[in-house]
Amino acid sequence: MDLILAPPSAEAFVTGLFGVIDGRRWEELGRVFTDDCTYQRPGYAPFVGLRRVERFYREERLIASGRHEVHQVVAEGSSIVCRGRFRGLSRTGVPLDEGFCDLYSLAGDRIRTRHTYFFRAAI
């Protein structure tokens, strides 16, 4: 299976997603995630369902503020991969600077599954 460089619509999708997240516009998460979505990220059990994803962002997320930088987007069919960096502040004021990679599978124009990976020594 060959991956191709993402068309402008895939890049716009990822940029829009991070605009919602970085702007803390939690009421708009339903525009980018399906009601039955699953979001997996290191250190947490999978978040299943839009309400669970919303609760994570509103109440549990360690980040107080910051911005995602998108460095690369590739897409094929209903799958998108994004590589980038996040810089910001934690809720306790600690500076954050983390490389990440996201894998998305879409249902129409919304995320059905999202997997986030961070770049740090783990094993």
Buried (B, 14 or more C-beta within 10 A) or exposed (E): EEEEEBEEEBBEBBBBBBBBBBEBEBEBBBEBBBEEBBBBBEEEEEBEBBEBBBBBBEEEBEBBEBEBEBEEBBBEEEBBBBBBBBEBBBEEEEEBEBBBBBBBBBBEEBBBBBBBBEEEEEE
